[in-house]
Amino acid sequence: MKVMMQDSTAPAFAPRLIGFLQDNWRGFLVSVVVAAAAQFLSEHYGAPAMLMALLLGIAFHFLAEDSGGVCKAGIEFTARTVLRFGVALLGARISVELMVGLGPKLISVVVLGVILTILFGLLMARVLGRGWRFGLLTGGSVAICGASAAMAIAAVLPKNEHSERNLIFTVLSVTVLSTIAMIAYPILTEAFDFNDEVSGVFLGGTIHDVAQVVGAGFSVSDQAGEVATMVKLIRVAMLAPVVLIISIMVRRFAEDNATEGKRPPILPSFVVGFLIFATLNSIGLIPAVMVDAMSSLSRWALLVSIAAVGMKTSLKRILEVGGQAIAMIVVETIFIALFVLAGVLMLGH
């Protein structure tokens, strides 16, 4: 009987797996090619890889536009599942030892900056009538880690007709602002005559994307680069608890508002993965070579998924977001910069 059960189960599973691969491989492969092209442009011309992947993806929007197209299902799969995989792997970069090195006061400034920026984003959304989803999305992406945070937060928010447009706008905006900050903020640190530690805390606590933080920090000095990277990873570590809190709030909100969209799970699987990898790295169970490999894989997964997200959204829809939204994300960026700057100066660093 056991043999018969195995024989009857295996053939049922195999067609589903084959069907899944047949439906998704084309869209996934197109996303990989776009991501590889973006990486090439980044390495040879200095443009941010995330921004290039996004813009190239938008140029190939026609592949996801046709409901009967052979790439549509794979693009959807890549934008959703590969994204979650990449966010989960980000946890391997986090360790308790790394955080303790900065001291409780500076950690408090960074954590408080994240929390207040998200709340400020919600306040701005309410004042400008943009909706709480947009406030969480922009505030969270500015506060934590740019494009990666935007995609992770979007994954747990209830969907509406503006969800994809708002996500692509947020990713595009924080990437552009990160690039501007990477150039402008080191000039500010020199103008204010900051020492290496203050420069590192300011750069790591205010610039949105990890790559731009590293670039800005090491352009000042090696010490500033190391401190900036450390501070930035503390902000990245806030991704899991923030997404978890948003998920819980959304479930509670959705109970009373069934039309707002399907409630996500209370603890999304990619957040569980993030926490597991962060814990394993903190207790030293992940070798350094594996941490580097997982960080690289995470970066590629996010790059491939943002290319897919770009293909899902038309440029025309992005432009519909309006000047208020642009002003909102710029003001949030200024808010976190002023808060972190005031914090480190008050601490006397």
Rosetta blueprint (number, residue, H / E / L):
1 M L
2 K H
3 V H
4 M H
5 M H
6 Q H
7 D H
8 S H
9 T H
10 A H
11 P H
12 A H
13 F H
14 A H
15 P H
16 R H
17 L H
18 I H
19 G H
20 F H
21 L H
22 Q H
23 D H
24 N H
25 W H
26 R H
27 G H
28 F H
29 L H
30 V H
31 S H
32 V H
33 V H
34 V H
35 A H
36 A H
37 A H
38 A H
39 Q H
40 F H
41 L H
42 S H
43 E H
44 H H
45 Y H
46 G L
47 A L
48 P L
49 A H
50 M H
51 L H
52 M H
53 A H
54 L H
55 L H
56 L H
57 G H
58 I H
59 A H
60 F L
61 H L
62 F H
63 L H
64 A H
65 E H
66 D L
67 S L
68 G L
69 G L
70 V L
71 C L
72 K H
73 A H
74 G H
75 I H
76 E H
77 F H
78 T H
79 A H
80 R H
81 T H
82 V H
83 L H
84 R H
85 F H
86 G H
87 V H
88 A H
89 L H
90 L H
91 G H
92 A H
93 R H
94 I L
95 S L
96 V H
97 E H
98 L H
99 M H
100 V H
101 G L
102 L L
103 G L
104 P H
105 K H
106 L H
107 I H
108 S H
109 V H
110 V H
111 V H
112 L H
113 G H
114 V H
115 I H
116 L H
117 T H
118 I H
119 L H
120 F H
121 G H
122 L H
123 L H
124 M H
125 A H
126 R H
127 V H
128 L H
129 G L
130 R L
131 G L
132 W H
133 R H
134 F H
135 G H
136 L H
137 L H
138 T H
139 G H
140 G H
141 S H
142 V H
143 A H
144 I L
145 C L
146 G L
147 A H
148 S H
149 A H
150 A H
151 M H
152 A H
153 I H
154 A H
155 A H
156 V H
157 L L
158 P L
159 K L
160 N L
161 E L
162 H L
163 S H
164 E H
165 R H
166 N H
167 L H
168 I H
169 F H
170 T H
171 V H
172 L H
173 S H
174 V H
175 T H
176 V H
177 L H
178 S H
179 T H
180 I H
181 A H
182 M H
183 I H
184 A H
185 Y H
186 P H
187 I H
188 L H
189 T H
190 E H
191 A H
192 F L
193 D L
194 F L
195 N L
196 D H
197 E H
198 V H
199 S H
200 G H
201 V H
202 F H
203 L H
204 G H
205 G H
206 T H
207 I L
208 H L
209 D L
210 V H
211 A H
212 Q H
213 V H
214 V H
215 G H
216 A H
217 G H
218 F H
219 S H
220 V H
221 S L
222 D H
223 Q H
224 A H
225 G H
226 E H
227 V H
228 A H
229 T H
230 M H
231 V H
232 K H
233 L H
234 I H
235 R H
236 V H
237 A H
238 M L
239 L H
240 A H
241 P H
242 V H
243 V H
244 L H
245 I H
246 I H
247 S H
248 I H
249 M H
250 V H
251 R H
252 R H
253 F H
254 A H
255 E H
256 D H
257 N L
258 A H
259 T H
260 E H
261 G L
262 K L
263 R L
264 P L
265 P L
266 I L
267 L L
268 P L
269 S H
270 F H
271 V H
272 V H
273 G H
274 F H
275 L H
276 I H
277 F H
278 A H
279 T H
280 L H
281 N H
282 S H
283 I L
284 G L
285 L L
286 I L
287 P L
288 A H
289 V H
290 M H
291 V H
292 D H
293 A H
294 M H
295 S H
296 S H
297 L H
298 S H
299 R H
300 W H
301 A H
302 L H
303 L H
304 V H
305 S H
306 I H
307 A H
308 A H
309 V H
310 G H
311 M H
312 K H
313 T L
314 S L
315 L H
316 K H
317 R H
318 I H
319 L H
320 E L
321 V L
322 G L
323 G H
324 Q H
325 A H
326 I H
327 A H
328 M H
329 I H
330 V H
331 V H
332 E H
333 T H
334 I H
335 F H
336 I H
337 A H
338 L H
339 F H
340 V H
341 L H
342 A H
343 G H
344 V H
345 L H
346 M H
347 L L
348 G L
349 H L
